[in-house]
């Protein structure tokens, strides 16, 4: 796991790893502007959500905290091409996404500002109100079916950001920024990334390194076009406090949209020579380089559904930010991000649907209609679509409409993200069935979640579902389900008196959902209480998720010694008194699962109970100046053959090789072999800053320690 050096550390419970939120900075932009890089959420918001509970310092009158950092050295930025109509990879990308629809495809979102949120899933048409405790700013949700998640803040619509719009190159436009109300880009990193933002008028650049799942905010007091490039996939939300939220789409050669009054088509390349506008009514218009405003964007005023593409193949982006009253803030989309199914979490009026070809659509299996147009632009408008309805089309489309209550535009981006998720939302209620966990067995086999947390197992709800009452987040409940054998589903409900995490082997039906199972115990109040639970389904085990993030090869030793090298340290290595002779051992494949792990681990040295020394290392690829964390599981053994019941081992990192930057002592008090005692212990996270492109991770021990290691993660 990678973060930038010098970060503010906040606890993130997913997989018991640590995310570092990087310090921001402030630089001058032109004569009057200021480009600030801010941590996304204040301490109160973080405490209410999964990101953790440590305070962040900063000004109280902003929604994020600013501080200083050392500007990362800027390298060449990769520009990832989109998949617009003119792009060579369009058919390949869309085809692969359709293939992904079976199995691994998920619909994933992150909340970058909503306070209150509604969620509607295509399957079952369930409309849920998400609680701030589990769905506040920074929260992520994934689903197995087409889903829309829309929230509100200060009377404005705040759509959750779809991970389908993740990319590495974006354009944004601030039109109403000021010192009292700066424009902001909020960025969520799906992977470690170096992000650079350039102001197009002044050509100022600002760079920062973001860790995985880190959120940061860049703000400016001056109206300007901003260009964002990243070395890793990110999603970007643009906002100006007096206007609506707007998720930006990655740049492409062609974009679709609807311009009510005045919109901006921005050129990613200053050398772009021209723009072509094609509209659904058959009209066309061309713009040349001299038509550009401030050499950065074209101002367009179509008043209809159109497609814009560059005449020379240059990359562009478009928005209607600051457009007509009550009809602001949509992002023009490349065709690759169109969707065929659109759930509506609220009633919308003046619903516009835009596609790239003649398309047949239907509202909830009832009213059918066809998009009309010419060339490669087709559109339709519906006067109203009711909440809990779905529009299903036989080709991909983009959809937006007006919320009559908030008098604000809602853009529904419900394309599949095409990314694996650790867990997905299954529905509301509580899983109901005959195959249940036994509370007493869970108490005996899983007394603790970590070194710091004991588990108090209870039977919760009238359905007597086993679980705990002190869960701190959805991610912690996921971790618990990952640890418990046979757990496939879990449910959470973060009420003040419980903060429940319930575990299930299966979910054949759900209590609290009248269309599936009526809960006859306790009447309507009990049913309503059960409906407040969110059920999630495991998609990947913890080890699979770890493997996606892990720099260590063969971390669980399932491939024997592959990737690892034995090395016996000298007796006085790093000032330790290791004693005895060298006797390296190897991989053990007969470990009891009752100890809370799998059957394979690395036993560092042989003849351990009589005294020996040994070690094993792996060289990993790192980046100079990045901060990394190390976690692993450890257990001792052979208590019946030695006197000492607590032993010492060490984990060292050399960066570069032969230059130690970390050397942590590990104490073990549990036994792997007869008589067994306790379970595997998770150690770490231990932090180190890489000083080389290659770093060595070295485990070593001596004396009568019988150390075993497993699930090593960097």
C-alpha positions as CSV (number, residue, x, y, z in Angstrom):
1,X,0.0,0.0,0.0
2,X,1.5,3.3,-1.1
3,X,1.1,6.8,0.4
4,X,3.0,10.0,0.1
5,X,5.6,10.9,2.7
6,X,4.6,13.1,5.6
7,X,0.9,12.3,5.6
8,X,-1.7,12.8,8.3
9,X,-2.6,9.2,9.3
10,X,-6.2,8.3,9.7
11,X,-7.5,4.8,10.5
12,X,-9.1,3.0,7.6
13,X,-10.4,-0.4,8.7
14,X,-10.5,-2.1,5.4
15,X,-8.2,-5.1,5.6
16,X,-6.6,-3.6,8.7
17,X,-4.4,-1.5,6.5
18,X,-3.6,2.2,7.1
19,X,-4.3,5.0,4.6
20,X,-2.3,8.2,4.9
21,X,-4.0,11.4,3.9
22,X,-1.3,13.6,2.5
23,X,-0.7,17.1,3.6
24,X,-1.9,19.8,1.2
25,X,-0.3,23.1,0.1
26,X,-1.1,26.6,-1.1
27,X,0.5,28.3,-4.1
28,X,-0.1,31.5,-6.0
29,X,-2.0,31.3,-9.3
30,X,-1.6,34.5,-11.3
31,X,-2.1,37.8,-9.5
32,X,-5.3,37.1,-7.6
33,X,-5.9,33.3,-7.7
34,X,-5.0,30.7,-5.2
35,X,-4.7,27.0,-5.9
36,X,-5.1,25.1,-2.6
37,X,-4.8,21.4,-2.1
38,X,-7.0,20.3,0.8
39,X,-7.8,17.1,2.6
40,X,-11.4,16.2,1.6
41,X,-13.3,16.0,4.8
42,X,-13.1,17.5,8.2
43,X,-12.6,15.5,11.4
44,X,-16.3,15.3,12.3
45,X,-17.2,13.8,8.9
46,X,-14.3,11.3,9.1
47,X,-15.3,10.2,12.5
48,X,-18.8,9.5,11.3
49,X,-17.6,7.5,8.4
50,X,-15.3,4.6,7.6
51,X,-12.2,6.7,7.2
52,X,-11.3,6.9,10.9
53,X,-11.4,9.0,14.0
54,X,-8.2,11.0,14.3
55,X,-8.6,14.8,14.2
56,X,-7.3,16.8,11.2
57,X,-6.3,20.4,11.9
58,X,-7.2,23.3,9.7
59,X,-9.4,26.4,9.3
60,X,-12.9,25.9,10.8
61,X,-14.6,28.0,8.1
62,X,-13.7,25.6,5.2
63,X,-15.0,22.1,4.4
64,X,-11.5,20.7,4.3
65,X,-8.1,21.2,6.0
66,X,-5.1,22.9,4.4
67,X,-1.5,22.5,5.4
68,X,1.9,22.4,3.6
69,X,3.9,19.7,1.9
70,X,6.9,19.4,-0.3
71,X,5.9,19.6,-3.9
72,X,6.5,16.2,-5.6
73,X,8.8,16.2,-8.5
74,X,6.6,16.3,-11.6
75,X,7.3,13.6,-14.3
76,X,5.8,13.0,-17.7
77,X,2.1,12.4,-17.4
78,X,0.5,9.5,-19.3
79,X,-2.7,10.6,-21.2
80,X,-5.1,7.7,-21.3
81,X,-7.3,8.0,-24.3
82,X,-11.0,7.7,-23.9
83,X,-13.3,5.7,-26.0
84,X,-15.4,8.2,-28.0
85,X,-17.0,7.7,-31.3
86,X,-13.8,8.5,-33.2
87,X,-11.5,6.4,-30.9
88,X,-10.0,3.3,-32.3
89,X,-10.7,1.3,-29.1
90,X,-14.5,2.2,-28.9
91,X,-15.9,-1.2,-30.2
92,X,-13.3,-3.2,-28.2
93,X,-14.1,-1.4,-25.0
94,X,-17.8,-1.5,-25.3
95,X,-17.6,-5.2,-26.3
96,X,-15.5,-6.1,-23.4
97,X,-17.8,-4.3,-21.0
98,X,-20.8,-6.3,-22.3
99,X,-18.8,-9.5,-21.7
100,X,-18.0,-8.3,-18.2
101,X,-21.7,-7.9,-17.5
102,X,-21.7,-11.6,-16.6
103,X,-20.0,-12.3,-13.3
104,X,-17.5,-9.7,-12.2
105,X,-19.2,-6.5,-13.3
106,X,-20.2,-4.1,-10.5
107,X,-21.8,-0.7,-10.3
108,X,-19.6,1.3,-7.9
109,X,-19.9,4.8,-6.4
110,X,-18.1,7.1,-3.9
111,X,-19.7,9.9,-2.0
112,X,-17.8,13.1,-2.5
113,X,-20.1,15.5,-0.7
114,X,-23.7,14.3,-0.1
115,X,-25.2,14.6,3.3
116,X,-28.4,12.7,2.7
117,X,-28.6,10.1,0.0
118,X,-31.2,7.9,-1.8
119,X,-30.2,4.6,-3.4
120,X,-32.3,2.6,-5.9
121,X,-31.2,-0.8,-7.2
122,X,-32.6,-2.2,-10.4
123,X,-33.1,-5.7,-8.8
124,X,-36.3,-5.5,-6.8
125,X,-36.7,-1.7,-7.3
126,X,-35.7,-1.1,-3.7
127,X,-35.5,2.5,-2.7
128,X,-33.4,3.1,0.4
129,X,-32.4,6.1,2.4
130,X,-28.7,5.7,3.3
131,X,-27.6,6.7,6.9
132,X,-24.9,9.3,7.4
133,X,-23.0,6.8,9.6
134,X,-22.4,4.4,6.8
135,X,-22.8,6.6,3.7
136,X,-21.3,9.9,4.6
137,X,-18.6,11.7,2.5
138,X,-15.8,9.3,1.6
139,X,-18.1,6.2,1.7
140,X,-18.1,3.7,-1.2
141,X,-20.9,1.4,-2.3
142,X,-20.8,-1.3,-4.9
143,X,-23.7,-3.3,-6.4
144,X,-24.3,-6.3,-8.6
145,X,-27.1,-4.6,-10.5
146,X,-27.7,-1.2,-12.1
147,X,-28.0,1.3,-9.3
148,X,-28.3,5.1,-8.9
149,X,-27.2,6.9,-5.7
150,X,-28.1,10.6,-5.4
151,X,-27.8,12.8,-2.4
152,X,-28.3,16.4,-1.4
153,X,-26.3,19.1,0.4
154,X,-27.4,22.6,1.3
155,X,-30.5,22.3,-0.9
156,X,-28.5,21.2,-4.0
157,X,-28.3,17.8,-5.7
158,X,-25.0,16.0,-5.0
159,X,-24.8,12.9,-7.1
160,X,-22.5,10.2,-5.9
161,X,-19.5,9.8,-8.2
162,X,-19.6,6.8,-10.5
163,X,-16.4,4.8,-10.7
164,X,-17.3,4.1,-14.3
165,X,-16.0,7.6,-15.0
166,X,-12.6,6.8,-13.6
167,X,-9.7,8.0,-15.8
168,X,-6.4,9.8,-15.9
169,X,-7.1,13.0,-17.9
170,X,-9.9,15.5,-17.2
171,X,-10.9,19.1,-17.9
172,X,-12.8,21.4,-15.5
173,X,-14.2,24.9,-15.7
174,X,-14.8,27.4,-12.8
175,X,-17.1,30.2,-13.8
176,X,-18.4,31.6,-10.5
177,X,-15.4,31.2,-8.2
178,X,-14.4,33.9,-5.7
179,X,-12.6,34.3,-2.4
180,X,-15.9,33.8,-0.6
181,X,-16.9,30.8,-2.6
182,X,-13.9,29.1,-4.4
183,X,-14.3,26.5,-7.1
184,X,-13.2,23.1,-6.1
185,X,-12.2,19.8,-7.7
186,X,-12.5,16.9,-5.3
187,X,-10.4,13.9,-6.3
188,X,-10.7,10.2,-5.2
189,X,-7.8,7.9,-6.1
190,X,-8.7,4.4,-7.0
191,X,-5.0,3.5,-6.9
192,X,-1.7,5.3,-6.0
193,X,-1.4,8.2,-8.3
194,X,0.6,11.4,-8.9
195,X,-2.0,14.1,-9.8
196,X,-1.1,17.3,-11.6
197,X,-3.5,20.3,-12.1
198,X,-2.7,23.0,-14.6
199,X,-4.5,26.4,-14.9
200,X,-4.9,27.0,-18.6
201,X,-4.9,30.8,-18.5
202,X,-1.8,31.2,-16.3
203,X,-0.1,27.8,-17.1
204,X,0.6,27.3,-13.4
205,X,1.0,23.6,-12.3
206,X,0.4,21.9,-9.0
207,X,1.3,18.3,-8.2
208,X,0.6,15.9,-5.4
209,X,0.8,12.2,-4.7
210,X,-2.4,10.4,-3.6
211,X,-2.6,7.1,-1.9
212,X,-5.1,4.5,-2.8
213,X,-8.7,5.5,-1.7
214,X,-7.4,8.9,-0.7
215,X,-9.6,12.0,-1.2
216,X,-8.1,15.5,-1.7
217,X,-9.6,18.8,-2.8
218,X,-8.0,21.4,-5.1
219,X,-9.6,24.8,-5.0
220,X,-9.2,28.1,-6.8
221,X,-10.6,31.6,-6.2
222,X,-10.3,32.6,-9.9
223,X,-12.4,31.5,-12.9
224,X,-10.3,29.4,-15.1
225,X,-10.1,26.2,-17.2
226,X,-8.3,23.4,-15.3
227,X,-6.5,20.5,-16.8
228,X,-6.0,17.4,-14.6
229,X,-3.6,14.5,-15.4
230,X,-2.9,11.5,-13.2
231,X,-0.6,8.5,-13.3
232,X,-3.3,6.3,-11.8
233,X,-7.1,6.1,-12.1
234,X,-9.1,8.8,-10.3
235,X,-12.6,10.1,-10.3
236,X,-13.2,13.9,-10.2
237,X,-16.0,16.0,-8.8
238,X,-16.3,19.7,-9.6
239,X,-18.2,22.1,-7.5
240,X,-18.9,25.8,-6.9
241,X,-20.8,26.4,-3.7
242,X,-23.6,28.5,-5.3
243,X,-24.1,25.9,-8.0
244,X,-24.6,22.2,-8.3
245,X,-22.1,19.3,-8.1
246,X,-20.8,18.0,-11.4
247,X,-18.8,14.8,-11.9
248,X,-16.3,15.2,-14.7
249,X,-15.9,12.6,-17.5
250,X,-12.4,11.7,-18.8
251,X,-11.4,13.6,-22.0
252,X,-12.1,12.0,-25.3
253,X,-12.3,12.8,-29.0
254,X,-16.1,13.2,-29.0
255,X,-18.7,14.0,-26.3
256,X,-22.5,14.2,-26.1
257,X,-24.6,16.6,-24.2
258,X,-27.4,19.2,-24.1
259,X,-26.7,22.9,-23.9
260,X,-29.6,25.0,-22.6
261,X,-27.8,28.4,-23.0
262,X,-24.0,28.6,-22.8
263,X,-21.7,25.7,-22.4
264,X,-17.9,25.1,-22.7
265,X,-16.1,22.6,-24.9
266,X,-12.6,22.5,-23.5
267,X,-9.5,21.4,-25.5
268,X,-7.0,19.2,-23.7
269,X,-4.4,20.2,-26.2
270,X,-3.7,23.9,-26.8
271,X,-2.8,23.1,-30.4
272,X,-6.4,21.9,-31.2
273,X,-7.3,23.3,-34.5
274,X,-11.1,23.0,-34.6
275,X,-14.4,21.7,-33.3
276,X,-17.4,20.2,-35.1
277,X,-21.0,20.3,-33.7
278,X,-23.6,17.9,-34.9
279,X,-27.1,18.0,-33.4
280,X,-30.1,15.7,-33.3
281,X,-32.1,18.1,-35.6
282,X,-29.6,17.6,-38.4
283,X,-27.9,20.9,-38.0
284,X,-24.1,21.2,-37.9
285,X,-21.6,24.0,-37.1
286,X,-17.8,24.3,-37.2
287,X,-15.5,26.2,-34.9
288,X,-11.9,27.1,-35.7
289,X,-9.0,27.9,-33.4
290,X,-9.7,31.6,-33.6
291,X,-13.1,31.0,-32.1
292,X,-11.6,29.7,-28.9
293,X,-12.0,31.7,-25.7
294,X,-8.7,32.5,-24.1
295,X,-7.1,29.8,-26.3
296,X,-8.6,27.1,-24.0
297,X,-12.3,26.5,-24.8
298,X,-15.1,27.0,-27.3
299,X,-18.4,28.6,-26.0
300,X,-21.3,26.8,-27.6
301,X,-25.1,27.7,-27.5
302,X,-26.9,24.9,-29.2
303,X,-30.1,24.6,-27.1
304,X,-30.5,21.0,-28.2
305,X,-28.9,17.6,-28.0
306,X,-25.6,17.5,-29.8
307,X,-22.3,15.7,-30.3
308,X,-19.1,17.6,-30.4
309,X,-15.8,16.3,-31.8
310,X,-12.4,17.8,-32.6
311,X,-11.6,18.2,-36.3
312,X,-8.0,17.0,-35.8
313,X,-8.5,14.1,-33.3
314,X,-7.6,16.2,-30.3
315,X,-9.0,15.3,-26.9
316,X,-11.9,17.4,-25.5
317,X,-14.3,17.6,-22.6
318,X,-17.6,19.5,-22.2
319,X,-19.8,20.8,-19.4
320,X,-22.9,22.9,-19.0
321,X,-21.9,24.3,-15.7
322,X,-23.5,27.6,-14.9
323,X,-26.0,27.1,-17.7
324,X,-29.7,28.3,-17.5
325,X,-31.4,28.7,-14.1
326,X,-32.3,25.3,-12.5
327,X,-30.7,23.5,-15.5
328,X,-27.0,23.7,-14.6
329,X,-24.3,21.1,-14.2
330,X,-24.2,18.2,-16.5
331,X,-21.1,16.6,-17.8
332,X,-20.9,15.9,-21.5
333,X,-20.2,12.2,-21.9
334,X,-18.2,10.1,-24.4
335,X,-20.3,7.3,-25.7
336,X,-18.2,4.7,-23.8
337,X,-19.9,5.8,-20.6
338,X,-23.5,5.5,-21.8
339,X,-25.8,3.1,-20.0
340,X,-28.7,0.9,-21.1
341,X,-30.5,0.8,-17.7
342,X,-31.3,3.9,-15.6
343,X,-33.0,3.6,-12.2
344,X,-34.7,6.8,-10.9
345,X,-34.3,7.4,-7.1
346,X,-36.5,10.4,-7.2
347,X,-39.2,11.9,-9.5
348,X,-37.6,13.9,-12.3
349,X,-39.2,16.2,-14.9
350,X,-38.0,17.3,-18.3
351,X,-36.0,14.1,-18.6
352,X,-33.7,14.1,-21.6
353,X,-32.2,10.9,-23.1
354,X,-29.4,11.2,-25.6
355,X,-27.9,8.4,-27.7
356,X,-25.6,7.8,-30.6
357,X,-28.1,5.9,-32.8
358,X,-31.8,5.2,-33.2
359,X,-32.7,3.5,-29.9
360,X,-35.8,1.9,-28.4
361,X,-36.5,2.5,-24.7
362,X,-39.2,1.5,-22.2
363,X,-40.3,2.9,-18.8
364,X,-40.8,0.0,-16.4
365,X,-42.0,-2.4,-19.1
366,X,-44.8,0.0,-20.0
367,X,-44.5,3.1,-22.2
368,X,-42.2,2.6,-25.1
369,X,-40.5,5.4,-27.1
370,X,-37.8,5.7,-29.7
371,X,-34.9,8.3,-29.8
372,X,-35.2,10.5,-32.8
373,X,-32.4,12.3,-34.7
374,X,-29.9,12.0,-37.5
375,X,-26.3,11.1,-38.2
376,X,-24.8,10.0,-34.8
377,X,-27.1,12.1,-32.5
378,X,-30.5,10.9,-31.3
379,X,-32.6,12.1,-28.4
380,X,-36.0,12.0,-26.6
381,X,-37.6,14.0,-23.8
382,X,-40.1,12.6,-21.2
383,X,-42.2,15.1,-19.2
384,X,-41.8,13.1,-16.0
385,X,-40.4,9.8,-14.8
386,X,-41.6,8.8,-11.3
387,X,-39.4,7.7,-8.4
388,X,-38.6,4.0,-8.3
389,X,-39.1,3.8,-12.1
390,X,-36.5,2.4,-14.6
391,X,-35.8,3.4,-18.2
392,X,-34.3,0.5,-20.1
393,X,-33.0,1.0,-23.7
394,X,-31.7,-1.4,-26.2
395,X,-28.6,0.8,-26.8
396,X,-26.5,2.9,-24.5
397,X,-27.7,6.4,-23.6
398,X,-27.0,9.3,-21.2
399,X,-29.9,10.5,-18.9
400,X,-30.6,13.7,-16.9
401,X,-33.6,15.6,-15.7
402,X,-34.9,18.2,-13.2
403,X,-35.7,17.6,-9.6
404,X,-38.8,19.7,-9.1
405,X,-38.4,19.9,-5.4
406,X,-34.8,21.1,-5.3
407,X,-35.2,22.8,-8.7
408,X,-31.8,21.3,-9.7
409,X,-30.5,19.1,-12.5
410,X,-29.8,15.5,-11.7
411,X,-27.5,13.5,-14.0
412,X,-27.9,9.8,-13.6
413,X,-24.6,8.0,-14.5
414,X,-25.3,4.3,-14.1
415,X,-22.8,2.6,-16.4
416,X,-21.1,-0.5,-14.9
417,X,-17.7,0.3,-13.4
418,X,-16.1,-2.9,-14.7
419,X,-14.0,-3.3,-11.5
420,X,-14.0,-6.0,-8.9
421,X,-15.4,-5.1,-5.5
422,X,-14.7,-6.6,-2.1
423,X,-18.4,-6.7,-1.3
424,X,-21.6,-5.5,-3.0
425,X,-24.9,-4.3,-1.7
426,X,-27.4,-7.2,-1.7
427,X,-30.5,-5.5,-0.3
428,X,-32.2,-4.3,2.8
429,X,-33.4,-6.3,5.8
430,X,-31.8,-9.3,7.5
431,X,-31.0,-12.7,5.8
432,X,-33.4,-15.3,6.9
433,X,-33.0,-19.1,6.5
434,X,-32.3,-22.3,8.3
435,X,-28.5,-22.3,7.8
436,X,-27.3,-20.1,10.6
437,X,-24.0,-19.6,12.5
438,X,-23.9,-20.9,16.1
439,X,-23.2,-18.1,18.5
440,X,-21.3,-20.3,20.9
441,X,-19.1,-21.7,18.1
442,X,-18.3,-18.1,17.0
443,X,-17.4,-17.2,20.6
444,X,-15.0,-20.1,20.9
445,X,-13.3,-19.8,17.5
446,X,-13.3,-16.0,17.0
447,X,-12.8,-14.3,20.4
448,X,-10.9,-11.3,18.9
449,X,-10.8,-9.4,15.6
450,X,-7.4,-7.9,16.2
451,X,-4.9,-7.4,19.1
452,X,-6.9,-4.4,20.2
453,X,-10.5,-5.6,19.8
454,X,-12.3,-8.4,21.7
455,X,-15.6,-9.6,20.2
456,X,-18.8,-9.8,22.3
457,X,-20.9,-12.2,20.2
458,X,-24.7,-11.8,20.6
459,X,-28.0,-12.9,19.1
460,X,-29.4,-9.8,17.5
461,X,-33.0,-9.1,16.2
462,X,-36.0,-11.3,16.6
463,X,-34.4,-13.6,14.0
464,X,-31.6,-14.4,16.4
465,X,-28.9,-13.6,13.9
466,X,-25.4,-13.9,15.5
467,X,-23.2,-10.8,15.4
468,X,-21.5,-8.1,17.4
469,X,-22.7,-4.7,18.6
470,X,-19.5,-2.7,18.5
471,X,-18.7,-2.6,14.8
472,X,-17.1,0.7,13.7
473,X,-17.8,0.6,10.0
474,X,-19.0,-1.4,7.1
475,X,-15.4,-2.3,6.2
476,X,-14.8,-3.7,9.7
477,X,-17.9,-5.9,9.3
478,X,-16.5,-7.0,5.9
479,X,-13.2,-7.9,7.5
480,X,-15.0,-10.0,10.2
481,X,-17.0,-11.8,7.6
482,X,-13.8,-12.5,5.6
483,X,-12.2,-14.0,8.7
484,X,-15.1,-16.2,9.7
485,X,-15.2,-19.5,7.7
486,X,-18.3,-20.0,5.5
487,X,-19.5,-16.3,5.9
488,X,-20.9,-15.1,2.6
489,X,-23.2,-12.3,3.6
490,X,-23.2,-9.7,6.4
491,X,-25.6,-7.0,7.5
492,X,-25.0,-3.6,9.2
493,X,-27.1,-1.2,11.1
494,X,-25.3,1.6,12.9
495,X,-27.8,2.6,15.6
496,X,-26.5,4.4,18.6
497,X,-27.3,1.5,21.0
498,X,-25.7,-1.3,19.0
499,X,-23.7,-0.6,15.8
500,X,-24.5,-4.1,14.6
501,X,-22.6,-6.4,12.3
502,X,-24.5,-9.7,11.6
503,X,-23.0,-12.7,9.7
504,X,-24.8,-15.2,7.5
505,X,-23.8,-18.3,5.6
506,X,-26.5,-17.7,2.9
507,X,-29.4,-15.4,2.1
508,X,-32.2,-17.3,0.6
509,X,-34.8,-14.7,1.8
510,X,-34.8,-11.5,3.8
511,X,-36.8,-10.6,6.9
512,X,-38.2,-7.1,7.0
513,X,-38.9,-6.9,3.2
514,X,-42.6,-7.4,2.7
515,X,-42.3,-8.6,-0.9
516,X,-40.1,-11.5,0.2
517,X,-40.6,-12.4,3.8
518,X,-43.0,-10.9,6.4
519,X,-41.6,-10.6,9.9
520,X,-44.6,-11.5,12.0
521,X,-42.7,-11.0,15.3
522,X,-43.2,-7.5,16.7
523,X,-45.5,-6.2,14.0
524,X,-44.8,-3.2,11.8
525,X,-42.2,-1.7,14.1
526,X,-40.1,-4.8,14.0
527,X,-40.4,-4.9,10.2
528,X,-39.3,-1.3,9.9
529,X,-36.4,-2.0,12.2
530,X,-35.2,-4.9,10.1
531,X,-35.5,-2.8,7.0
532,X,-32.9,-0.4,8.4
533,X,-30.2,-3.1,7.9
534,X,-28.1,-3.1,4.8
535,X,-27.1,-6.6,3.5
536,X,-23.8,-7.0,1.7
537,X,-22.5,-10.0,-0.2
538,X,-18.8,-11.0,-0.3
539,X,-17.3,-10.8,-3.8
540,X,-13.7,-11.3,-2.9
541,X,-12.0,-12.8,0.1
542,X,-9.7,-10.7,2.2
543,X,-6.6,-12.5,0.8
544,X,-7.8,-11.8,-2.8
545,X,-8.3,-8.1,-2.0
546,X,-4.9,-8.0,-0.4
547,X,-3.3,-9.6,-3.4
548,X,-4.6,-6.8,-5.7
549,X,-2.9,-4.2,-3.5
550,X,0.1,-6.2,-2.5
551,X,3.7,-5.7,-3.7
552,X,4.8,-9.0,-2.2
553,X,4.8,-12.1,-4.5
554,X,3.5,-15.3,-3.1
555,X,2.5,-13.6,0.2
556,X,0.7,-16.6,1.7
557,X,3.4,-19.2,0.5
558,X,0.8,-21.2,-1.5
559,X,3.5,-21.5,-4.2
560,X,6.1,-22.8,-1.8
561,X,9.3,-20.7,-1.6
562,X,8.6,-19.0,-4.9
563,X,9.7,-15.3,-4.7
564,X,11.5,-15.8,-1.4
565,X,15.1,-16.4,-0.6
566,X,16.6,-18.0,2.6
567,X,19.3,-16.1,4.4
568,X,20.8,-16.9,7.8
569,X,21.8,-13.7,9.6
570,X,25.1,-13.4,11.6
571,X,24.8,-14.0,15.4
572,X,25.1,-10.2,16.1
573,X,23.0,-9.0,13.2
574,X,21.7,-5.5,13.9
575,X,23.1,-5.7,17.4
576,X,20.9,-8.7,18.3
577,X,22.2,-11.8,20.2
578,X,20.7,-14.5,18.0
579,X,23.0,-17.3,19.1
580,X,23.1,-21.0,17.9
581,X,23.9,-22.2,14.4
582,X,22.1,-21.6,11.1
583,X,19.2,-23.9,10.2
584,X,16.7,-22.5,7.7
585,X,13.5,-24.4,7.3
586,X,10.8,-23.6,4.7
587,X,7.1,-23.8,3.9
588,X,4.8,-25.8,6.2
589,X,1.6,-27.2,4.6
590,X,-0.1,-28.9,7.5
591,X,-1.3,-26.1,9.7
592,X,-4.6,-26.4,11.4
593,X,-7.4,-24.1,10.1
594,X,-8.7,-23.9,13.7
595,X,-5.9,-21.3,14.4
596,X,-7.7,-18.8,12.2
597,X,-5.6,-19.0,9.0
598,X,-5.0,-21.4,6.1
599,X,-2.9,-24.6,6.1
600,X,0.2,-23.0,4.6
601,X,2.8,-20.7,6.1
602,X,6.6,-20.2,6.3
603,X,8.4,-21.8,9.2
604,X,11.6,-19.6,9.4
605,X,14.0,-22.1,11.0
606,X,14.5,-25.8,11.8
607,X,15.3,-27.5,15.1
608,X,13.9,-24.3,16.5
609,X,13.0,-25.4,20.0
610,X,16.6,-26.6,20.6
611,X,18.1,-23.3,19.4
612,X,19.0,-22.1,15.9
613,X,18.8,-19.0,13.7
614,X,17.4,-18.3,10.2
615,X,15.8,-15.8,8.0
616,X,14.0,-15.3,4.7
617,X,13.7,-12.2,2.4
618,X,12.1,-10.9,-0.7
619,X,13.1,-7.9,-2.9
620,X,10.2,-5.7,-3.9
621,X,9.8,-2.9,-6.4
622,X,9.4,0.5,-4.7
623,X,9.5,4.2,-5.6
624,X,11.9,6.6,-4.1
625,X,10.3,8.8,-1.5
626,X,7.0,6.9,-1.1
627,X,5.8,5.7,2.3
628,X,4.8,2.0,2.5
629,X,3.3,-0.1,5.2
630,X,4.0,-3.7,6.1
631,X,1.5,-6.1,7.7
632,X,1.7,-9.9,8.3
633,X,0.4,-12.7,10.4
634,X,2.7,-14.5,12.9
635,X,2.5,-17.4,15.4
636,X,5.1,-19.4,17.4
637,X,4.9,-23.1,18.2
638,X,6.2,-26.3,19.9
639,X,5.4,-25.2,23.4
640,X,5.7,-28.8,24.6
641,X,9.4,-28.9,23.6
642,X,10.8,-25.7,25.2
643,X,10.5,-23.5,28.3
644,X,10.0,-20.1,26.7
645,X,6.4,-19.3,25.9
646,X,7.1,-15.7,24.5
647,X,9.7,-15.3,21.8
648,X,11.2,-12.5,19.7
649,X,11.5,-12.2,15.9
650,X,12.2,-9.2,13.7
651,X,11.1,-7.8,10.4
652,X,13.6,-5.5,8.6
653,X,13.4,-3.4,5.5
654,X,16.5,-2.4,3.6
655,X,16.2,0.4,1.0
656,X,18.4,0.2,-0.9
657,X,19.6,-3.3,-0.2
658,X,22.1,-3.5,2.7
659,X,20.9,-0.1,4.1
660,X,18.3,-0.7,6.8
661,X,15.4,1.8,7.1
662,X,13.2,-0.3,9.4
663,X,13.8,-3.0,12.0
664,X,10.8,-3.9,14.1
665,X,10.8,-6.4,17.0
666,X,7.9,-8.9,17.0
667,X,6.8,-10.8,20.2
668,X,4.8,-14.0,19.9
669,X,3.0,-15.8,22.6
670,X,0.7,-18.3,20.8
671,X,1.5,-21.8,19.7
672,X,1.1,-23.4,16.2
673,X,1.8,-27.0,17.3
674,X,0.6,-29.2,20.1
675,X,-0.3,-27.9,22.6
676,X,-1.9,-25.2,20.5
677,X,-2.5,-21.9,22.2
678,X,-4.4,-18.8,20.8
679,X,-4.5,-17.9,17.1
680,X,-2.5,-16.2,14.4
681,X,-1.7,-12.6,15.4
682,X,-1.7,-9.7,12.9
683,X,1.4,-7.5,13.2
684,X,1.8,-4.0,11.8
685,X,1.2,-1.8,10.0
686,X,4.9,-0.8,10.1
687,X,5.9,2.2,8.0
688,X,9.0,2.8,6.0
689,X,10.1,5.4,3.4
690,X,11.6,3.8,0.3
691,X,15.1,5.2,-0.6
692,X,15.5,3.1,-3.7
693,X,13.6,1.4,-6.6
694,X,14.3,-2.0,-4.9
695,X,13.8,-2.6,-1.2
696,X,14.4,-5.8,0.7
697,X,11.8,-7.2,3.2
698,X,13.7,-9.5,5.6
699,X,12.2,-11.7,8.4
700,X,14.7,-13.2,10.8
701,X,14.9,-14.8,14.3
702,X,17.2,-16.8,16.6
703,X,17.3,-18.6,20.0
704,X,14.4,-21.0,20.6
705,X,11.8,-19.0,18.7
706,X,9.7,-21.2,16.4
707,X,8.4,-18.4,14.3
708,X,5.9,-18.9,11.4
709,X,4.7,-16.1,9.1
710,X,1.9,-15.8,6.6
711,X,-0.2,-13.2,4.6
712,X,2.7,-10.7,4.1
713,X,1.4,-7.4,2.7
714,X,3.3,-4.3,1.6
